[in-house]
Amino acid sequence: MRHWLVTLALAALAAPLAAAAPPQLTPTATEAPFTFEEAMIPMRDGVKLHTVILRPKGATGPLPILFQRGPYGSPDAAPGRVPNSWAPLVRDGYIFVFQDMRGRFTSEGGPFTLSTEVKTGKGAVDEATDAYDSIDWLVKNVRPNNGKVGMWGVSYPGFTAAIALAKPHPALKATSPQAAWIDYWKNDDLHRWGAMRLTYASDWVNSLQADKTNDGIDLYDRYDTYDWFLHAGSPDAIERKYFKGRVPRYREMIEHPDYDEHWKKQVWSNALGKTTVPTLNVAGYWDQEDPWGSWKIWEKQRANDPNKLALMVAGPWAHGSWQSPANSLGRIPFGVDSGTQFVEQIEAPFFAYWLHGTGTKPDFALKSFQSGSWQWKTYQTYPLANAQATSLYLHGDGSLSFTAPAAGEACRDYVSDPARPVPFRPRPMSATYATPDWRWWEAEDQRFVDDRPDVLSYVSAPLESDLIVTGEVTAKLMASTSGTDSDFVVKLIDVFPENYEKAPTALGAYAKGLNGYELPIAMEIRRGRYLKSFEQATPLVPDQVTAWDFPLRDHDHVFKKGHRIMVQVQSSWFPVIDRNPQTFVPNIYKAKPGDYRKATQRVCSGSAVTLPVVR
Protein backbone atom coordinates (compact mmCIF):
# COMPACT_ATOMS: atom_id res chain seq x y z
CA MET A 1 0.00 0.00 0.00
CA ARG A 2 2.91 2.38 -0.47
CA HIS A 3 2.46 5.23 -2.93
CA TRP A 4 3.62 3.25 -5.96
CA LEU A 5 1.19 0.42 -5.23
CA VAL A 6 -1.80 2.47 -4.14
CA THR A 7 -3.29 3.51 -7.43
CA LEU A 8 -1.67 3.45 -10.81
CA ALA A 9 -3.27 6.78 -11.51
CA LEU A 10 -1.32 8.49 -8.77
CA ALA A 11 1.78 6.42 -9.41
CA ALA A 12 1.79 7.66 -12.98
CA LEU A 13 2.40 11.16 -11.72
CA ALA A 14 5.67 10.15 -10.15
CA ALA A 15 6.80 7.85 -12.96
CA PRO A 16 7.60 8.59 -16.61
CA LEU A 17 4.28 8.91 -18.42
CA ALA A 18 4.33 6.76 -21.53
CA ALA A 19 0.62 6.66 -22.33
CA ALA A 20 -0.58 8.85 -25.17
CA ALA A 21 -3.26 11.39 -24.31
CA PRO A 22 -6.58 11.52 -26.14
CA PRO A 23 -6.51 13.77 -29.24
CA GLN A 24 -8.37 16.67 -27.66
CA LEU A 25 -5.91 16.86 -24.77
CA THR A 26 -2.62 15.96 -26.42
CA PRO A 27 -0.01 18.22 -24.80
CA THR A 28 2.57 20.13 -26.74
CA ALA A 29 6.23 19.75 -25.89
CA THR A 30 5.99 22.67 -23.49
CA GLU A 31 2.40 22.48 -22.26
CA ALA A 32 0.88 20.00 -19.81
CA PRO A 33 -2.78 18.98 -20.21
CA PHE A 34 -3.63 20.24 -16.70
CA THR A 35 -3.20 23.40 -14.72
CA PHE A 36 -1.73 22.96 -11.25
CA GLU A 37 -2.96 24.63 -8.05
CA GLU A 38 -2.35 24.05 -4.36
CA ALA A 39 -4.56 24.87 -1.40
CA MET A 40 -4.58 24.37 2.35
CA ILE A 41 -8.17 23.39 3.13
CA PRO A 42 -9.33 24.08 6.72
CA MET A 43 -11.08 21.32 8.67
CA ARG A 44 -13.63 21.96 11.41
CA ASP A 45 -10.95 21.80 14.12
CA GLY A 46 -8.73 24.34 12.35
CA VAL A 47 -6.22 21.85 10.93
CA LYS A 48 -5.38 22.58 7.27
CA LEU A 49 -4.81 19.82 4.74
CA HIS A 50 -2.56 20.18 1.72
CA THR A 51 -4.56 19.73 -1.48
CA VAL A 52 -3.60 19.70 -5.18
CA ILE A 53 -6.10 20.68 -7.88
CA LEU A 54 -5.56 19.64 -11.51
CA ARG A 55 -7.88 21.27 -14.05
CA PRO A 56 -7.97 20.09 -17.67
CA LYS A 57 -6.80 22.81 -20.01
CA GLY A 58 -9.21 23.89 -22.68
CA ALA A 59 -12.29 22.70 -20.80
CA THR A 60 -15.40 24.85 -21.06
CA GLY A 61 -18.29 24.87 -18.65
CA PRO A 62 -18.55 23.38 -15.15
CA LEU A 63 -17.08 19.94 -14.53
CA PRO A 64 -17.53 17.41 -11.73
CA ILE A 65 -14.70 16.85 -9.28
CA LEU A 66 -12.89 13.51 -8.83
CA PHE A 67 -11.35 13.59 -5.37
CA GLN A 68 -8.72 11.31 -3.83
CA ARG A 69 -7.33 11.40 -0.29
CA GLY A 70 -4.30 9.42 0.85
CA PRO A 71 -1.15 9.26 2.98
CA TYR A 72 1.38 8.67 0.19
CA GLY A 73 1.94 12.18 -1.11
CA SER A 74 0.20 14.37 -3.69
CA PRO A 75 1.53 15.36 -7.11
CA ASP A 76 4.14 18.12 -6.94
CA ALA A 77 3.47 19.22 -10.52
CA ALA A 78 0.95 18.69 -13.28
CA PRO A 79 1.65 15.51 -15.26
CA GLY A 80 3.17 16.16 -18.65
CA ARG A 81 0.80 13.67 -20.26
CA VAL A 82 -2.44 11.98 -19.35
CA PRO A 83 -1.77 8.86 -17.24
CA ASN A 84 -3.02 5.71 -18.94
CA SER A 85 -5.58 4.82 -16.29
CA TRP A 86 -7.00 8.36 -16.40
CA ALA A 87 -7.52 8.51 -20.17
CA PRO A 88 -11.19 7.40 -20.19
CA LEU A 89 -11.95 9.77 -17.30
CA VAL A 90 -10.14 12.67 -18.94
CA ARG A 91 -12.15 12.16 -22.10
CA ASP A 92 -15.33 12.63 -20.07
CA GLY A 93 -13.90 15.67 -18.27
CA TYR A 94 -13.13 16.05 -14.55
CA ILE A 95 -11.29 18.32 -12.17
CA PHE A 96 -8.85 15.99 -10.39
CA VAL A 97 -8.13 16.75 -6.72
CA PHE A 98 -5.59 15.04 -4.43
CA GLN A 99 -5.17 15.59 -0.71
CA ASP A 100 -2.60 14.57 1.91
CA MET A 101 -4.27 13.16 5.02
CA ARG A 102 -3.64 14.91 8.32
CA GLY A 103 -0.20 14.29 9.71
CA ARG A 104 1.30 13.36 6.33
CA PHE A 105 3.70 15.36 4.17
CA THR A 106 2.77 19.08 4.32
CA SER A 107 -0.71 18.63 5.80
CA GLU A 108 -1.09 19.86 9.35
CA GLY A 109 -2.15 17.76 12.31
CA GLY A 110 -0.78 14.46 13.42
CA PRO A 111 0.97 12.32 14.21
CA PHE A 112 -0.58 10.07 11.58
CA THR A 113 -2.51 7.36 13.44
CA LEU A 114 -3.92 5.06 10.71
CA SER A 115 -7.19 5.39 12.61
CA THR A 116 -10.36 4.13 10.95
CA GLU A 117 -12.64 5.01 13.84
CA VAL A 118 -15.82 7.00 13.13
CA LYS A 119 -16.19 9.22 16.17
CA THR A 120 -19.27 10.74 17.75
CA GLY A 121 -19.84 13.81 19.86
CA LYS A 122 -19.55 17.54 19.36
CA GLY A 123 -16.33 18.60 17.68
CA ALA A 124 -15.24 15.05 16.83
CA VAL A 125 -12.94 14.76 13.83
CA ASP A 126 -12.08 11.64 11.86
CA GLU A 127 -11.44 10.64 8.27
CA ALA A 128 -15.16 10.86 7.48
CA THR A 129 -15.43 14.45 8.74
CA ASP A 130 -12.23 15.41 6.92
CA ALA A 131 -13.75 14.10 3.68
CA TYR A 132 -16.97 16.01 4.37
CA ASP A 133 -15.21 19.29 5.16
CA SER A 134 -12.96 18.97 2.13
CA ILE A 135 -15.85 18.31 -0.26
CA ASP A 136 -17.74 21.24 1.21
CA TRP A 137 -14.78 23.55 0.55
CA LEU A 138 -14.15 22.17 -2.94
CA VAL A 139 -17.67 22.69 -4.28
CA LYS A 140 -17.68 26.24 -2.91
CA ASN A 141 -14.20 27.29 -4.00
CA VAL A 142 -13.09 25.29 -7.04
CA ARG A 143 -14.90 27.04 -9.86
CA PRO A 144 -16.47 26.21 -12.19
CA ASN A 145 -17.76 22.83 -10.95
CA ASN A 146 -21.17 21.28 -11.46
CA GLY A 147 -21.75 20.61 -7.76
CA LYS A 148 -21.05 16.88 -8.05
CA VAL A 149 -18.08 15.12 -6.46
CA GLY A 150 -16.85 11.57 -6.88
CA MET A 151 -14.24 9.84 -4.75
CA TRP A 152 -12.03 7.01 -5.96
CA GLY A 153 -8.79 5.30 -5.18
CA VAL A 154 -7.02 2.02 -4.51
CA SER A 155 -5.85 0.82 -1.09
CA TYR A 156 -5.59 3.68 1.43
CA PRO A 157 -7.28 6.09 -1.02
CA GLY A 158 -9.85 3.32 -1.47
CA PHE A 159 -10.46 3.30 2.27
CA THR A 160 -10.84 7.09 2.38
CA ALA A 161 -13.34 6.87 -0.49
CA ALA A 162 -15.28 4.31 1.55
CA ILE A 163 -15.27 5.95 4.97
CA ALA A 164 -16.70 9.13 3.42
CA LEU A 165 -19.93 7.10 3.16
CA ALA A 166 -20.22 7.09 6.95
CA LYS A 167 -20.99 10.84 6.88
CA PRO A 168 -21.61 11.61 3.22
CA HIS A 169 -21.67 15.22 2.02
CA PRO A 170 -24.73 16.03 -0.13
CA ALA A 171 -22.39 16.77 -3.07
CA LEU A 172 -20.85 13.29 -2.92
CA LYS A 173 -22.70 11.65 -5.80
CA ALA A 174 -20.54 8.58 -6.50
CA THR A 175 -17.63 6.74 -4.94
CA SER A 176 -15.42 3.80 -5.87
CA PRO A 177 -13.59 2.20 -2.92
CA GLN A 178 -11.06 -0.17 -4.47
CA ALA A 179 -9.14 -2.61 -2.24
CA ALA A 180 -10.53 -0.91 0.85
CA TRP A 181 -10.84 -2.43 4.32
CA ILE A 182 -13.14 -2.39 7.33
CA ASP A 183 -11.57 -4.40 10.17
CA TYR A 184 -7.87 -4.21 11.04
CA TRP A 185 -8.01 -7.29 13.30
CA LYS A 186 -10.02 -9.78 11.30
CA ASN A 187 -8.46 -9.45 7.89
CA ASP A 188 -6.58 -7.43 5.29
CA ASP A 189 -3.64 -5.23 6.28
CA LEU A 190 -2.64 -5.92 9.86
CA HIS A 191 -4.03 -9.34 10.77
CA ARG A 192 -5.59 -12.48 9.38
CA TRP A 193 -8.19 -13.59 11.92
CA GLY A 194 -6.07 -12.34 14.79
CA ALA A 195 -2.73 -13.59 13.45
CA MET A 196 -0.30 -10.72 12.90
CA ARG A 197 0.79 -9.94 9.35
CA LEU A 198 4.36 -9.61 10.51
CA THR A 199 6.21 -8.49 7.38
CA TYR A 200 3.47 -6.12 6.32
CA ALA A 201 3.19 -4.46 9.72
CA SER A 202 6.96 -4.15 9.91
CA ASP A 203 7.25 -2.56 6.46
CA TRP A 204 3.96 -0.75 5.75
CA VAL A 205 3.13 0.69 9.18
CA ASN A 206 6.80 1.56 9.59
CA SER A 207 6.77 3.55 6.33
CA LEU A 208 3.68 5.51 7.41
CA GLN A 209 4.56 6.35 11.00
CA ALA A 210 8.33 6.59 11.33
CA ASP A 211 8.17 10.09 9.76
CA LYS A 212 5.76 12.27 7.76
CA THR A 213 6.94 10.98 4.39
CA ASN A 214 7.24 7.44 3.03
CA ASP A 215 10.66 6.87 4.60
CA GLY A 216 10.76 4.21 7.30
CA ILE A 217 13.29 2.74 9.68
CA ASP A 218 15.80 0.51 7.91
CA LEU A 219 15.52 -3.03 9.22
CA TYR A 220 17.19 -5.61 7.04
CA ASP A 221 20.87 -6.49 7.24
CA ARG A 222 20.34 -9.94 5.70
CA TYR A 223 19.63 -10.65 2.05
CA ASP A 224 16.92 -13.17 2.94
CA THR A 225 14.22 -11.44 5.01
CA TYR A 226 12.95 -14.87 6.11
CA ASP A 227 16.28 -15.34 7.81
CA TRP A 228 16.17 -11.80 9.26
CA PHE A 229 12.75 -12.27 10.88
CA LEU A 230 13.66 -15.73 12.17
CA HIS A 231 16.69 -14.33 14.01
CA ALA A 232 14.91 -11.12 15.10
CA GLY A 233 12.59 -13.03 17.42
CA SER A 234 9.07 -12.16 18.56
CA PRO A 235 7.20 -9.03 17.42
CA ASP A 236 7.89 -7.51 20.83
CA ALA A 237 11.61 -8.17 20.43
CA ILE A 238 11.53 -6.40 17.04
CA GLU A 239 9.72 -3.42 18.53
CA ARG A 240 12.14 -3.06 21.43
CA LYS A 241 15.27 -3.44 19.30
CA TYR A 242 14.34 -1.54 16.14
CA PHE A 243 11.20 0.61 16.40
CA LYS A 244 11.53 1.76 20.02
CA GLY A 245 8.15 3.48 20.09
CA ARG A 246 8.56 5.34 16.78
CA VAL A 247 5.86 3.22 15.11
CA PRO A 248 2.87 3.52 17.49
CA ARG A 249 0.46 1.27 15.57
CA TYR A 250 2.99 -1.59 15.72
CA ARG A 251 3.22 -1.12 19.48
CA GLU A 252 -0.59 -1.07 19.69
CA MET A 253 -0.74 -4.40 17.90
CA ILE A 254 1.55 -5.93 20.52
CA GLU A 255 -0.34 -4.44 23.47
CA HIS A 256 -3.76 -5.44 22.06
CA PRO A 257 -3.36 -9.01 20.78
CA ASP A 258 -7.06 -9.88 21.24
CA TYR A 259 -10.17 -8.46 19.57
CA ASP A 260 -10.81 -5.87 22.27
CA GLU A 261 -12.46 -2.43 22.15
CA HIS A 262 -9.27 -0.94 20.73
CA TRP A 263 -9.89 -2.85 17.51
CA LYS A 264 -13.69 -2.97 17.55
CA LYS A 265 -14.00 0.82 17.51
CA GLN A 266 -11.89 0.84 14.35
CA VAL A 267 -14.63 -1.02 12.43
CA TRP A 268 -15.90 2.07 10.64
CA SER A 269 -18.49 0.17 8.58
CA ASN A 270 -20.72 -0.06 11.66
CA ALA A 271 -21.56 3.59 10.95
CA LEU A 272 -23.04 2.78 7.53
CA GLY A 273 -26.80 3.18 7.28
CA LYS A 274 -29.05 3.24 4.26
CA THR A 275 -27.08 3.18 1.01
CA THR A 276 -27.64 6.59 -0.59
CA VAL A 277 -24.43 7.11 -2.60
CA PRO A 278 -23.80 4.99 -5.71
CA THR A 279 -20.76 2.84 -4.92
CA LEU A 280 -18.50 0.80 -7.18
CA ASN A 281 -16.60 -1.59 -4.92
CA VAL A 282 -13.57 -3.32 -6.49
CA ALA A 283 -11.49 -6.27 -5.28
CA GLY A 284 -8.82 -8.60 -6.63
CA TYR A 285 -9.16 -12.33 -6.05
CA TRP A 286 -5.36 -12.42 -5.69
CA ASP A 287 -4.95 -9.11 -3.86
CA GLN A 288 -1.94 -9.71 -1.60
CA GLU A 289 -2.85 -6.80 0.69
CA ASP A 290 -6.60 -6.10 0.89
CA PRO A 291 -8.63 -8.97 -0.58
CA TRP A 292 -11.49 -8.95 1.95
CA GLY A 293 -12.67 -5.45 2.86
CA SER A 294 -14.40 -4.40 -0.35
CA TRP A 295 -16.54 -7.55 -0.26
CA LYS A 296 -17.59 -6.79 3.31
CA ILE A 297 -18.37 -3.15 2.49
CA TRP A 298 -20.59 -4.37 -0.35
CA GLU A 299 -22.25 -6.88 1.98
CA LYS A 300 -22.94 -4.16 4.54
CA GLN A 301 -24.33 -1.79 1.91
CA ARG A 302 -26.62 -4.40 0.37
CA ALA A 303 -28.28 -4.97 3.75
CA ASN A 304 -30.02 -1.59 3.30
CA ASP A 305 -29.92 -0.73 -0.39
CA PRO A 306 -33.47 -0.29 -1.70
CA ASN A 307 -32.31 1.46 -4.89
CA LYS A 308 -29.54 -1.06 -5.66
CA LEU A 309 -26.78 1.54 -5.65
CA ALA A 310 -24.01 -0.75 -4.34
CA LEU A 311 -22.09 -2.63 -7.03
CA MET A 312 -19.17 -5.04 -6.96
CA VAL A 313 -16.39 -5.77 -9.47
CA ALA A 314 -13.72 -8.43 -9.00
CA GLY A 315 -11.11 -10.17 -11.08
CA PRO A 316 -7.87 -12.19 -11.09
CA TRP A 317 -5.87 -9.18 -10.00
CA ALA A 318 -3.17 -8.35 -7.49
CA HIS A 319 -3.38 -5.19 -5.41
CA GLY A 320 -4.46 -2.39 -7.75
CA SER A 321 -3.40 -4.21 -10.92
CA TRP A 322 -6.82 -3.56 -12.46
CA GLN A 323 -5.74 0.08 -12.92
CA SER A 324 -3.20 -0.97 -15.58
CA PRO A 325 -3.11 -3.44 -18.47
CA ALA A 326 -3.77 -6.78 -16.75
CA ASN A 327 -3.51 -9.86 -18.94
CA SER A 328 -1.73 -12.33 -16.69
CA LEU A 329 -2.05 -13.85 -13.25
CA GLY A 330 1.53 -13.64 -12.07
CA ARG A 331 3.39 -15.98 -14.42
CA ILE A 332 0.18 -17.32 -15.98
CA PRO A 333 -0.83 -15.41 -19.14
CA PHE A 334 -4.52 -15.34 -20.05
CA GLY A 335 -4.42 -13.00 -23.02
CA VAL A 336 -7.24 -10.61 -22.13
CA ASP A 337 -6.50 -7.06 -20.96
CA SER A 338 -9.01 -7.14 -18.13
CA GLY A 339 -7.49 -4.06 -16.46
CA THR A 340 -7.99 -1.75 -19.44
CA GLN A 341 -11.45 -3.22 -19.96
CA PHE A 342 -12.33 -2.44 -16.33
CA VAL A 343 -11.19 1.18 -16.56
CA GLU A 344 -12.82 1.85 -19.94
CA GLN A 345 -15.98 -0.23 -19.74
CA ILE A 346 -16.89 -0.18 -16.03
CA GLU A 347 -15.16 2.53 -14.00
CA ALA A 348 -15.43 5.42 -16.49
CA PRO A 349 -19.11 4.73 -17.41
CA PHE A 350 -19.98 4.49 -13.70
CA PHE A 351 -18.66 7.98 -12.98
CA ALA A 352 -19.99 9.35 -16.27
CA TYR A 353 -23.54 8.32 -15.40
CA TRP A 354 -23.58 9.58 -11.83
CA LEU A 355 -21.44 12.72 -12.23
CA HIS A 356 -22.20 13.78 -15.84
CA GLY A 357 -25.63 12.23 -16.34
CA THR A 358 -24.55 10.46 -19.52
CA GLY A 359 -24.83 6.84 -20.55
CA THR A 360 -26.98 4.24 -18.83
CA LYS A 361 -27.36 3.34 -15.18
CA PRO A 362 -25.23 0.32 -14.17
CA ASP A 363 -27.68 -2.51 -13.51
CA PHE A 364 -25.54 -5.42 -12.32
CA ALA A 365 -24.87 -6.75 -8.85
CA LEU A 366 -21.43 -8.24 -9.56
CA LYS A 367 -19.19 -8.09 -12.60
CA SER A 368 -16.47 -10.69 -12.34
CA PHE A 369 -13.60 -11.49 -14.64
CA GLN A 370 -13.72 -15.21 -14.01
CA SER A 371 -10.39 -16.96 -13.63
CA GLY A 372 -9.89 -20.24 -15.45
CA SER A 373 -12.33 -19.34 -18.23
CA TRP A 374 -10.78 -15.85 -18.46
CA GLN A 375 -14.11 -14.28 -19.35
CA TRP A 376 -16.23 -11.45 -17.97
CA LYS A 377 -19.36 -12.61 -16.17
CA THR A 378 -22.28 -10.39 -15.18
CA TYR A 379 -24.36 -11.53 -12.22
CA GLN A 380 -27.66 -9.76 -11.60
CA THR A 381 -28.04 -11.40 -8.19
CA TYR A 382 -25.46 -12.74 -5.76
CA PRO A 383 -24.94 -15.31 -4.29
CA LEU A 384 -25.95 -17.33 -7.33
CA ALA A 385 -29.16 -19.31 -6.97
CA ASN A 386 -27.64 -22.25 -8.88
CA ALA A 387 -24.44 -22.44 -6.77
CA GLN A 388 -24.71 -25.47 -4.51
CA ALA A 389 -22.50 -25.85 -1.43
CA THR A 390 -20.56 -29.05 -2.08
CA SER A 391 -18.06 -30.69 0.27
CA LEU A 392 -14.68 -31.84 -1.00
CA TYR A 393 -13.24 -34.24 1.59
CA LEU A 394 -9.66 -34.73 2.78
CA HIS A 395 -8.94 -38.45 3.09
CA GLY A 396 -6.43 -40.31 5.24
CA ASP A 397 -4.55 -41.64 2.20
CA GLY A 398 -3.86 -38.11 0.90
CA SER A 399 -6.62 -38.16 -1.70
CA LEU A 400 -9.29 -35.52 -2.18
CA SER A 401 -12.79 -36.32 -3.41
CA PHE A 402 -16.48 -35.47 -3.18
CA THR A 403 -17.06 -38.84 -1.48
CA ALA A 404 -17.42 -38.69 2.31
CA PRO A 405 -14.77 -40.61 4.29
CA ALA A 406 -15.46 -44.12 5.48
CA ALA A 407 -15.87 -44.78 9.19
CA GLY A 408 -12.59 -45.12 11.03
CA GLU A 409 -10.44 -43.41 8.42
CA ALA A 410 -6.99 -42.63 9.83
CA CYS A 411 -5.58 -39.21 10.63
CA ARG A 412 -2.42 -37.82 9.04
CA ASP A 413 0.19 -36.07 11.12
CA TYR A 414 3.34 -33.96 10.90
CA VAL A 415 5.70 -32.13 13.23
CA SER A 416 5.55 -28.33 13.21
CA ASP A 417 8.80 -26.70 14.33
CA PRO A 418 8.80 -22.92 15.02
CA ALA A 419 12.56 -22.94 14.47
CA ARG A 420 11.95 -23.97 10.85
CA PRO A 421 8.63 -22.44 9.81
CA VAL A 422 7.09 -22.94 6.37
CA PRO A 423 7.97 -19.94 4.13
CA PHE A 424 5.11 -18.07 2.48
CA ARG A 425 7.07 -17.57 -0.76
CA PRO A 426 10.30 -18.96 -2.18
CA ARG A 427 13.56 -18.07 -0.51
CA PRO A 428 15.58 -15.93 -0.50
CA MET A 429 12.82 -13.39 0.15
CA SER A 430 13.04 -9.71 -0.65
CA ALA A 431 11.51 -7.04 1.56
CA THR A 432 7.81 -6.42 1.05
CA TYR A 433 7.96 -3.86 -1.76
CA ALA A 434 11.46 -4.45 -3.08
CA THR A 435 10.66 -6.78 -6.00
CA PRO A 436 7.63 -7.89 -8.07
CA ASP A 437 7.70 -11.22 -6.23
CA TRP A 438 5.72 -9.64 -3.38
CA ARG A 439 3.01 -8.44 -5.75
CA TRP A 440 2.14 -11.94 -6.92
CA TRP A 441 2.99 -14.13 -3.95
CA GLU A 442 -0.62 -15.31 -3.59
CA ALA A 443 -0.40 -16.78 -7.11
CA GLU A 444 3.01 -18.41 -6.54
CA ASP A 445 3.49 -22.04 -7.60
CA GLN A 446 3.13 -23.96 -4.32
CA ARG A 447 5.50 -26.73 -5.37
CA PHE A 448 8.17 -24.85 -3.46
CA VAL A 449 6.72 -26.29 -0.22
CA ASP A 450 4.74 -29.40 -1.14
CA ASP A 451 7.66 -31.74 -0.48
CA ARG A 452 8.26 -30.47 3.06
CA PRO A 453 7.46 -33.00 5.80
CA ASP A 454 5.45 -30.34 7.68
CA VAL A 455 3.05 -29.70 4.76
CA LEU A 456 0.24 -32.17 4.03
CA SER A 457 -1.06 -32.35 0.47
CA TYR A 458 -4.39 -33.85 -0.56
CA VAL A 459 -4.92 -34.31 -4.32
CA SER A 460 -7.94 -35.23 -6.43
CA ALA A 461 -8.06 -37.31 -9.59
CA PRO A 462 -8.00 -35.32 -12.85
CA LEU A 463 -11.35 -33.63 -13.41
CA GLU A 464 -13.54 -35.24 -16.04
CA SER A 465 -15.27 -31.93 -16.82
CA ASP A 466 -14.98 -28.26 -15.94
CA LEU A 467 -15.87 -27.43 -12.32
CA ILE A 468 -17.24 -23.89 -11.89
CA VAL A 469 -16.92 -22.42 -8.39
CA THR A 470 -18.67 -19.06 -7.83
CA GLY A 471 -19.34 -17.72 -4.35
CA GLU A 472 -18.03 -18.06 -0.82
CA VAL A 473 -15.52 -20.84 -0.19
CA THR A 474 -15.07 -22.26 3.31
CA ALA A 475 -13.11 -25.07 4.94
CA LYS A 476 -13.25 -27.10 8.11
CA LEU A 477 -10.40 -29.08 9.60
CA MET A 478 -10.93 -31.69 12.25
CA ALA A 479 -7.49 -31.33 13.76
CA SER A 480 -5.44 -31.50 16.93
CA THR A 481 -2.05 -30.41 18.24
CA SER A 482 0.18 -31.76 20.98
CA GLY A 483 0.78 -28.17 22.06
CA THR A 484 -1.49 -25.71 23.86
CA ASP A 485 -1.65 -23.21 21.00
CA SER A 486 -1.26 -23.63 17.26
CA ASP A 487 -1.94 -22.25 13.81
CA PHE A 488 -3.34 -24.10 10.82
CA VAL A 489 -3.20 -22.83 7.25
CA VAL A 490 -5.46 -24.19 4.50
CA LYS A 491 -4.76 -23.68 0.80
CA LEU A 492 -7.13 -24.55 -2.05
CA ILE A 493 -5.02 -25.14 -5.19
CA ASP A 494 -5.65 -25.67 -8.91
CA VAL A 495 -3.05 -28.16 -10.22
CA PHE A 496 -2.33 -27.74 -13.92
CA PRO A 497 -1.80 -30.82 -16.13
CA GLU A 498 1.73 -32.08 -16.65
CA ASN A 499 1.41 -31.31 -20.37
CA TYR A 500 -0.24 -27.89 -20.02
CA GLU A 501 2.32 -26.25 -22.32
CA LYS A 502 5.32 -27.11 -24.42
CA ALA A 503 8.27 -27.37 -22.05
CA PRO A 504 10.42 -24.21 -22.20
CA THR A 505 14.10 -24.67 -23.00
CA ALA A 506 15.63 -21.24 -22.31
CA LEU A 507 18.14 -20.96 -19.47
CA GLY A 508 16.26 -21.08 -16.15
CA ALA A 509 12.84 -21.23 -17.82
CA TYR A 510 12.17 -24.94 -17.26
CA ALA A 511 11.83 -24.50 -13.51
CA LYS A 512 9.37 -21.65 -14.08
CA GLY A 513 7.16 -23.49 -16.55
CA LEU A 514 3.44 -24.00 -16.09
CA ASN A 515 3.37 -27.79 -16.44
CA GLY A 516 2.12 -29.12 -13.11
CA TYR A 517 1.80 -25.56 -11.74
CA GLU A 518 0.09 -25.44 -8.35
CA LEU A 519 -1.99 -22.24 -8.44
CA PRO A 520 -3.46 -21.15 -5.09
CA ILE A 521 -7.13 -20.18 -5.41
CA ALA A 522 -7.80 -19.50 -1.72
CA MET A 523 -5.55 -19.47 1.35
CA GLU A 524 -6.22 -18.60 4.99
CA ILE A 525 -4.93 -19.06 8.52
CA ARG A 526 -6.67 -19.65 11.85
CA ARG A 527 -5.05 -19.25 15.25
CA GLY A 528 -6.02 -21.84 17.86
CA ARG A 529 -6.25 -19.48 20.80
CA TYR A 530 -9.19 -17.76 19.06
CA LEU A 531 -11.29 -20.79 18.13
CA LYS A 532 -13.67 -20.25 21.06
CA SER A 533 -13.60 -16.47 21.20
CA PHE A 534 -11.91 -13.62 19.40
CA GLU A 535 -12.16 -11.46 22.52
CA GLN A 536 -10.60 -13.87 25.00
CA ALA A 537 -7.69 -16.14 24.09
CA THR A 538 -7.86 -19.65 25.56
CA PRO A 539 -5.40 -22.56 25.40
CA LEU A 540 -6.06 -25.66 23.36
CA VAL A 541 -6.40 -29.08 24.96
CA PRO A 542 -3.40 -31.12 23.77
CA ASP A 543 -4.25 -33.92 21.31
CA GLN A 544 -7.97 -33.14 21.35
CA VAL A 545 -9.49 -33.13 17.87
CA THR A 546 -11.32 -29.84 17.37
CA ALA A 547 -13.21 -28.20 14.51
CA TRP A 548 -11.27 -25.37 12.87
CA ASP A 549 -13.40 -23.20 10.57
CA PHE A 550 -11.77 -21.23 7.75
CA PRO A 551 -13.51 -18.44 5.82
CA LEU A 552 -11.79 -18.57 2.42
CA ARG A 553 -13.60 -15.55 0.89
CA ASP A 554 -15.51 -15.20 -2.36
CA HIS A 555 -14.12 -16.56 -5.61
CA ASP A 556 -15.15 -17.08 -9.21
CA HIS A 557 -12.98 -19.76 -10.76
CA VAL A 558 -13.21 -22.61 -13.25
CA PHE A 559 -11.15 -25.71 -12.49
CA LYS A 560 -10.71 -26.92 -16.05
CA LYS A 561 -11.14 -30.47 -17.30
CA GLY A 562 -7.90 -32.43 -16.84
CA HIS A 563 -6.78 -30.25 -13.90
CA ARG A 564 -6.63 -31.64 -10.39
CA ILE A 565 -7.69 -30.00 -7.13
CA MET A 566 -5.28 -29.93 -4.22
CA VAL A 567 -5.60 -28.88 -0.58
CA GLN A 568 -2.46 -28.16 1.42
CA VAL A 569 -2.40 -27.95 5.23
CA GLN A 570 0.46 -26.52 7.29
CA SER A 571 0.98 -24.77 10.63
CA SER A 572 3.19 -21.80 9.78
CA TRP A 573 3.24 -19.17 7.03
CA PHE A 574 6.38 -17.21 7.71
CA PRO A 575 7.16 -14.36 7.87
CA VAL A 576 3.95 -12.96 6.37
CA ILE A 577 2.40 -14.28 9.61
CA ASP A 578 4.23 -14.24 12.93
CA ARG A 579 5.25 -17.59 14.38
CA ASN A 580 2.95 -19.30 16.86
CA PRO A 581 5.13 -20.60 19.74
CA GLN A 582 2.73 -23.58 20.03
CA THR A 583 2.81 -23.02 23.78
CA PHE A 584 -0.04 -20.90 25.13
CA VAL A 585 1.16 -17.61 26.63
CA PRO A 586 -1.06 -14.69 27.68
CA ASN A 587 0.36 -12.37 25.00
CA ILE A 588 1.58 -14.28 21.96
CA TYR A 589 3.60 -11.34 20.67
CA LYS A 590 5.71 -11.33 23.85
CA ALA A 591 6.58 -15.03 23.74
CA LYS A 592 10.05 -15.87 25.06
CA PRO A 593 12.54 -18.05 23.15
CA GLY A 594 11.79 -21.02 25.42
CA ASP A 595 8.07 -20.84 24.57
CA TYR A 596 8.67 -21.83 20.93
CA ARG A 597 8.37 -25.62 20.85
CA LYS A 598 7.78 -28.38 18.34
CA ALA A 599 4.29 -29.87 18.20
CA THR A 600 2.72 -32.87 16.48
CA GLN A 601 -0.27 -31.85 14.35
CA ARG A 602 -3.00 -34.24 13.22
CA VAL A 603 -5.61 -33.74 10.50
CA CYS A 604 -8.46 -36.20 10.82
CA SER A 605 -11.59 -37.58 9.19
CA GLY A 606 -14.34 -35.03 8.53
CA SER A 607 -12.00 -32.33 7.22
CA ALA A 608 -13.34 -30.74 4.05
CA VAL A 609 -13.42 -27.71 1.81
CA THR A 610 -16.89 -26.51 0.84
CA LEU A 611 -17.20 -25.16 -2.70
CA PRO A 612 -20.13 -23.22 -4.21
CA VAL A 613 -20.37 -25.41 -7.32
CA VAL A 614 -22.42 -23.96 -10.17
CA ARG A 615 -24.67 -26.66 -11.58
Beta strands, then each sheet from edge to edge (+ up, - down):
strand 1: 34-42
strand 2: 48-56
strand 3: 63-70
strand 4: 95-100
strand 5: 145-154
strand 6: 172-178
strand 7: 191-192
strand 8: 195-196
strand 9: 279-284
strand 10: 310-315
strand 11: 328-329
strand 12: 332-333
strand 13: 366-370
strand 14: 375-379
strand 15: 387-394
strand 16: 400-401
strand 17: 412-416
strand 18: 456-459
strand 19: 467-481
strand 20: 487-495
strand 21: 518-527
strand 22: 546-559
strand 23: 564-570
strand 24: 599-614
sheet 1: 1+ 2- 4+ 3+ 5+ 6+
sheet 2: 7+ 8-
sheet 3: 9+ 10+ 13+ 14-
sheet 4: 11+ 12-
sheet 5: 16+ 15- 24+ 17-
sheet 6: 16+ 15- 24+ 19- 22+
sheet 7: 18+ 23- 20+ 21-
end
